[in-house]
Amino acid sequence: MSTDTGKSSTESEVSGLDYEETELKLGLPGGSRIAGSEPEKKRGFAETVDLSLAGEPRSRDPGDRSTDGLVSGAGKPPAAKAQVVGWPPVRSFRKNALKSCTYVKVAVDGAPYLRKVDLEIYGGYQQLLTALEDMFSCFTVRNYPNERRLVDPVNGTEYVPTYEDKDGDWMLVGDVPWKMFVASCKRLRLMKSSEAVNLAPRTPQGSTSAR
Amino acid sequence: MREERSDMSEDEDGGGGSAKSRGGGGAPPPFSDQVLENVLENVLQFLSSRGDRNAASLVCRSWYRAEAQTRRELFIGNCYAVSPRRATERFRRVRAVVLKGKPRFADFGLIPNNWGAHFHPWVCAMAAAYPWLEKICLKRMSVADGDLSLLAYSFPNFKELSLICCEGFSTAGLAVIAEKCRHLRVLDLIEDYLEDDEDEMSDWMSRFPETTTSLESLVFDCVGSAVNFEALEALVTRSPALRRLRVNHHVSVEQLRRLMALAPQLTHLGTGSFGSAAAAIPQGGNNVVDLVNTFAASKSLVCLSGFRDVAPQYLPAIYPVCANLTSLNFSFADISAEELNPVIRHCHNLQNFWVLDTVRDEGLQAVAATCKDLRELRVFPVDPTEDSEVSVSDVGLVAISEGCRKLRSILYFCQQMTNAAVVTMSKNCQDLVVFRLCIMGRHRPDHVTEEPMDEGFGAIVMNCKKLRRLSVSGLLTDKAFAYIGKYGKLVRTLSVAFAGNSDLALRYVLEGCTKLQKLEIRDSPFGDSALLAGLHHYYNMRFLWMSSCKLSVRGCNEVAQRLPHLVVEVIRDRDEDDDGEFVEKLYMYRSLAGPRTDAPPFVKIL
């Protein structure tokens, strides 16, 4: 693949002044981006999207990004770009350290071990919780009107799935759109319901934090 | 008697010394000459620079022998330039070895796995020849656990191991090093890739000697797996000489605090995650106060790095040490200008600063306002793709150039740049030795004038008279290279990507840059005739890399025939068929050893 992109880019170079390298073009000629566009703020999203946890339709997700008023430059271009190997020249150690690593640890209150899940492989909250249920096979999922809880049938203890986001706040799982959750979730904790009362109840705005 | 000379001239890097060396065999010199040689050895032992030593070795046979006997540090810039046997036969009393392997573009995935640069034959030769070896530094070598084991068992006085951008070993190898190298002072693992099976990790941290250790430096921030923290704590406790400690991201800020309390004498600290590991809700205020006090007690800290998962509320803890810092690496810290400002404001003595572009131009302006002594700046992209948002730009570059006049080295990733800004930097920062600008969009012109970036880079080579290393990017025509060839007389390392219009560009460089040592080119329209324009110079270079250019087998063959001491490797991507005429990747280097025997099937040596 690098062969192809190498050849095509050099061919357009030979013609000299042609800026329209079609398959590699990103934005306006000259490549200038709209500098004013701010990175997405999660609270902005939460305000525009009302989410119910159960049965969240997947098709929402691309739609979420278009409901905000930001210039499309702020999001990633939807079309898959031709990736050139090794460009920009950043070492993989650095790339891996910085990229939103979607592997998160899952801790269960009272259990001495941690598990890891890759959030990206799940399509939504439903699948994630099912996976957790499988993983910590002692649990069964109990459905509440607005939440899911996991229950240990042996002692009846209820667990509420919570997560720590990028800001270090602990939130209830399900408060924000799935994609945003994947982007901001750093670790999961199945917290005993009795302790979870300290977390703010879910509101339409979603992202309030507990201290 | 003069040592015979070959076509290969000496340069600083020598790939093992002068050409056509004769090991020191033959009849022993007469007695008076022997006395002279002894005297000479006593004098030459004070020569440390390898450039000087290489020159001294060329004076005559006697000097050659004396120099060979007194060289303590052996630098091999390309592990394939000379055979281990030959190197160890000539230099018999070496105590320290520096060995470099793969070309730099390997870091970016351009070289398939198993290409080579194996440490194994070197460690075997050294184990036999240098029982008193103390230091080994490897860069971009393939190192197996067995090699580390052999190292640990072969050198009873071993003191310092530095592995930079290496791969092939695991924590099992580290365990043997820890256990067997009882006099270890330095274990520096820098951007290595460890092979670690999650199920088979070794608790290497527990394997250090249980007595007081001589450890001065322990750097393991690249190790992906968690270490045994209790063992680490215990190790720090019994390592009174420890000055440099860089932990990996599994170490939380609470754990870090405990380590720092045990080692207030640290000068270099890698902070690990600098975020909280506690599953519980962080205790907020108390933790920060404790941390501040701990930093305040670390009065010797001059270098800080890490901050891999930095929780912004902990950043103020480092204020007490900022004024003493000469080096600060925030290049993994996703922080904004607002978060940077209160930190950088205190860093008046900063000389090295690495940062992410999340701080934007405003952040760089803050740096420029305070860090008047800055020598090296690196700005990395948080999102290393061609279409990420603009965060730093020509604005930041100009600010830095105006505030940091003593700048010597810059690496700057950006999405947009102007010639004017680069010209400004060339005028403001006359001390620049290293200028590496990476405009991430390929072929991207000046974003204001839409012109190519020729004038900017031209100004750099024209005005920065000490420039030795240059990386170019953006839309560049042959003109840029004409400038480089004309003015870049001291340039030793040049990196080119997606640039130039024709063979002329490469010709300008090969004909003009008389000190060129390392040339790496990708995706640029340079063909055989340009390649052949460098025949007069290739023996003076460490290597040439060209990938995705316009080379053919015919042209490369001609180079190989005309220059018998050049190893010309044509590298295919694994799943490619034999391409026939077209050469996708060319790597060529001078060598005394001839074609290597360990080449994998996808490498063809012409």
Chai-1 contact restraints between the chains, C-beta under 6 A:
chainA,res_idxA,chainB,res_idxB,connection_type,confidence,min_distance_angstrom,max_distance_angstrom,comment,restraint_id
A,S2,B,S548,contact,1.0,0.0,6.0,A-B,restraint_1
A,T3,B,E584,contact,1.0,0.0,6.0,A-B,restraint_2
A,G6,B,D523,contact,1.0,0.0,6.0,A-B,restraint_3
A,G6,B,S548,contact,1.0,0.0,6.0,A-B,restraint_4
A,S9,B,F498,contact,1.0,0.0,6.0,A-B,restraint_5
A,S9,B,D523,contact,1.0,0.0,6.0,A-B,restraint_6
A,T10,B,P525,contact,1.0,0.0,6.0,A-B,restraint_7
A,E13,B,N501,contact,1.0,0.0,6.0,A-B,restraint_8
A,E13,B,P525,contact,1.0,0.0,6.0,A-B,restraint_9
A,V14,B,P525,contact,1.0,0.0,6.0,A-B,restraint_10
A,L26,B,D387,contact,1.0,0.0,6.0,A-B,restraint_11
A,G30,B,H447,contact,1.0,0.0,6.0,A-B,restraint_12
A,G30,B,E450,contact,1.0,0.0,6.0,A-B,restraint_13
A,G31,B,G441,contact,1.0,0.0,6.0,A-B,restraint_14
A,G31,B,R444,contact,1.0,0.0,6.0,A-B,restraint_15
A,S32,B,Q416,contact,1.0,0.0,6.0,A-B,restraint_16
A,S32,B,H447,contact,1.0,0.0,6.0,A-B,restraint_17
A,R33,B,V390,contact,1.0,0.0,6.0,A-B,restraint_18
A,A35,B,V390,contact,1.0,0.0,6.0,A-B,restraint_19
A,V85,B,G109,contact,1.0,0.0,6.0,A-B,restraint_20
A,G86,B,F108,contact,1.0,0.0,6.0,A-B,restraint_21
A,G86,B,G109,contact,1.0,0.0,6.0,A-B,restraint_22
A,G86,B,L110,contact,1.0,0.0,6.0,A-B,restraint_23
A,P88,B,P384,contact,1.0,0.0,6.0,A-B,restraint_24
A,P88,B,C438,contact,1.0,0.0,6.0,A-B,restraint_25
A,P88,B,M440,contact,1.0,0.0,6.0,A-B,restraint_26
A,P89,B,F108,contact,1.0,0.0,6.0,A-B,restraint_27
A,V90,B,P384,contact,1.0,0.0,6.0,A-B,restraint_28
A,R91,B,D107,contact,1.0,0.0,6.0,A-B,restraint_29
A,F93,B,E191,contact,1.0,0.0,6.0,A-B,restraint_30
A,A97,B,F332,contact,1.0,0.0,6.0,A-B,restraint_31
A,L98,B,V382,contact,1.0,0.0,6.0,A-B,restraint_32
A,A107,B,A279,contact,1.0,0.0,6.0,A-B,restraint_33
A,G168,B,A311,contact,1.0,0.0,6.0,A-B,restraint_34
A,W170,B,I281,contact,1.0,0.0,6.0,A-B,restraint_35
A,R189,B,A279,contact,1.0,0.0,6.0,A-B,restraint_36
